[in-house]
Amino acid sequence: MMARKYDKKTLRNVFIFTLVVLSCGWVGRLVDLKVGTDSNGSLGQLIWLVSPLLATIILRSFMGDGWRDFGIRLKFRENLFPYFLSILLIPITTLIVVLVGHHMNWIDTSNFSWSFPLAFGLAIVPMFFKNIFEEFAWRGYLAPKLFSMGLNRLLSHIYVGVIWALWHIPYLLVLIDTTESLGTYIPRVIVGLVVLSVVYGEIRFVTGSVWPAVILHTLGNAIVDTLILKKFMAVQVGYEYLIAPSPEGLFTISLTAIVGLWLYKKYAKSNLQN
């Protein structure tokens, strides 16, 4: 019964967090319209990126949430398997997707070269720091707060994934380069991030640490973004929805869903605390 004592407060704070993260990207876009942007980004993008973590700090410091379940400890020794999964998942799934796409002539890898490790290395450090901001908001605040309310864990992951995906949309519309209709692209992005949220959320739950999610997210950005944005590979026009190694590709979604559901089933009876 004591565990339910703070449910109303937690529910209020989750609502505040959700409202902040759903609005901060659009606020950022309005700021950009006023002050402009440049090749290094914009003030609006900074507002968009830091607002979720800033909301986390305020809610935990001044609105009663506390820091007990923040997940800042590494907890590496007792969680070797989840850490190794966080390191290996993206390289393995990306390799599978690219090999299948190459075999089916859906992905052109003719521009791939051994300069990829250098490009990856240059991307990984900024991505690491960027994902500290993201993950200590989503998996450092929203996920554990939903867990603490006694909600079904899978539904908690889905809620986090939907809010996480909707947070991306204001700048997704600016940063993404696609010829596909947004009417089909955005729903697939939402599904992809929800599925990915199950994987991130289960690893967060079982380890009690945000760092495996930071690692997983960083490798995902550094590997996939480098492959696509630096043009080491190209998905053939008309097959992007199917074989893109990014989260919105249907094959990638399927592989991620298998891993996520396997993790959920593996830890279904777990009562670990975060």
N, C-alpha and C positions, 0 to 999 in steps of 0.2 A: 504493500500500500504506500509506503514511503517513496517508492520509485515514481509514483504518479503525482506526488505533491506539486511538482513544478511543471506539470504538463501545460497548463494554461500560459504560463510565462514563456515556456519553450515554443509553444505554438505561436504566440504573439511575436517572438523574436524571429522565428522562421518566416513568418509573414513579412516582417520588416525587411529581412535579408532578401527575400524573393522580390519584393517591390523595388529595392535598390538595384539589384542586378538586372532586372528586366527593363529598368528605365535608364541606367547609366550609359548604355551604348547610344541610345537616341539623344540623350543630353550631349554626349560627346560629338555626335554628328552635327547637332545645332551649333556647338562651339566651333567646329571646323568650318561651318558655313560663314561664321562671323570673322574668324581670324585666319582661315586658310590652312593649307597643308603644304608639306614639302617632301622631298625624297626620303627624309629621315623619319617620317611619321608625322604626328600632330599632337597638339594638346588634347584634342578630343579622344584620340586613341589612348593616351595616357590616363585620362579620366576613366575610360572604359576598362582598362586593364587593372588599375589599382583600386577601384571602388569596391569590388567584392571583398578584397582582403581588408580594406579600411573598415568596411561594415563589420567584418568578423572581429576586428580588434575592438571596435566600439561596443559591440554586443557582448563580447566576452569580458571586457574590462569594466563597463559601466552599466550594463543592463541585466546583470545577474547570471549570465551563462557560465562564467568562470573559465578556467583553462585546463581542467583535469583531462578532458577528452580531446585536446587539441591535436594530439598525435605527433608531437615534435621529436620524441625519442626514436632512435633508429631501430632498436629491438632486433638487431640483425641475427645474433646467435641463435635465438629461438625461432627464427622465421627464415631459415635458409632457402627452403623451397619457394615461398612466395617471392623472395628477392630474385632468385634465379629465373623464375617465371617472368618477372618484370623486365629482366635484362634480355631474355631470349624471345619473348612472345612476338614483338614487332619485327625483329630480323627474320624470324622463321616464317611468319604469315606473309610478310612482304615478299620474301623469296619465293614462296609457293605461288602467290598471285602473279608475280612477274614471270616465273617459269611457265605457268599455264598460259598466260597471255601471250608470251613469246611463241610457245608451241602452236597456239591457235592463230598466230599472225594478227592478234588483236593489239599487241604491244610491240612497238619498234624500239629495240635496244641498240641500234647501230651506233648511237652517239655515246654509249657507255664507255668509260675509260678508267684507267687506274688513278686518275685524278679525283675520283669520287671520295676516297678516304680523306684527302685533304679538305675537300669541300664539306664533308661530314664533320670533320674536326673543327672547322671554322664555325659551323652552325651550332655545335652542341653546347658551348658555354653560354651564349646568349639565350638559347632555348631553355637551358637549365634554370637560369635566373627568372626568365619569363614564367616558367611553370611553377616556381615557388609561389609566385603571386596567385596563379590560378588554383593550384592544388590545395594550398593551405586555406583557400576559401571553400572550394567544393568538397574536398575530402577532409579538410581540417575543420570545417564548420557545419555545412549543410548535412552531409551524410551522417556524422555522429549524432547530431541533434535529432534527426529522424529516427536513428536507431534507438536513442534514449527514450523516445516517446512510445516504444513498444510496437511500432508499426511493422507489418510484414516486410521482411528485408528486401524481397524482390520489388515490392511496390516502392520502397524507399529508393532503391537504385533507379527505378523508372522515373520517379519524381525528380531526382537529382539530374538525370540525363535530359529530361525535357527542359528544365530550367537552364541547364548548362547550354543546351542547343539554342534555346531562344536568346540567351545572352550573346551568342555568337552572331546572330542574324544582322544587327545593324552594320557591323563592319564586314561581315561575310559578303554583303551586297556590294561593298566597295572593293574588297581585296581579291575576290574570286574572279578568275578569267574563264568563263564557260559560255559556250554557244547554246547550251541546253536551256529550255524553258525553266524559269524559277519555280513554276507551278509543280514541276516534278523533281527539280533538284533540291529545293529546301526540305520537302517532306522526307526525302531520302537521307539528307544530312541529319535531320532530327532522329530518324530511326537508327542511323549509324552511331550517333553519340549516345543514344539510350542504351544500345547494345554494349558499347564500349564502357558505359557507366556501370554496367553489371560487373564487368571484369575489374575495373578500378575499385568499385565499391566492395566487392568480395575480398579483394586483397587488402583493402583498408580495414575491413572488419576483422579479418583473421589475424592481421599483424598488429593492429592497434597503432600503426604508424602511417604517416602520410608519405614518407620518403620513397617507398616502392612505387607509389602512384606518380611521384615526381620523376623518378627514373623512367617509368613506362611512358609517360607523356613526353618526356624529353627525347627519348629514342624515337618515338613515333614522329615527332616534328622534324628531328634532325635527319632521319633516314628518308621518310616519304617526301617531305617538302624539298629536300635537296635533290632527290631523284626527279621530281616533277618540275620544280621552279628553275633548277639549273639545267634542265633539258637533257639529263642523262638517259631518259627514256620518254617515250610519248605514246599515249593511248590512241589508237586509231579512231578517227571521227566516227561517231555512231555507237562506239562500244564503251564510252566513258562510264555510263551508268552500270555496266556489268563488271568490268575488270579493273577499274581504277584501284590502286593500292591504298588510296586515302579512305577515310571512314565511310564515305558515301557510296563506294562501289559495292554492288550486291554480293559479289563473291567474298569480298573482305568482310562485309556484314555477316555473311553466313559462317565464315571461319571464326569470327569473334563471338558470335552467338553460341557456337558449339563450346568454345572455351568458357564463356560466361556461365552457361547453364551447367556445365560440368563442375565448375567451381562452386556454384550455388548448391548443387546436389551433394558435392563432397562435404561442404560445411553446413548442410541444412539443419543438423541437430546441434550445431555449436552454440554455446551460450557465452562466448568470449566477450569480455568487456573492453571498451575502448577508452 
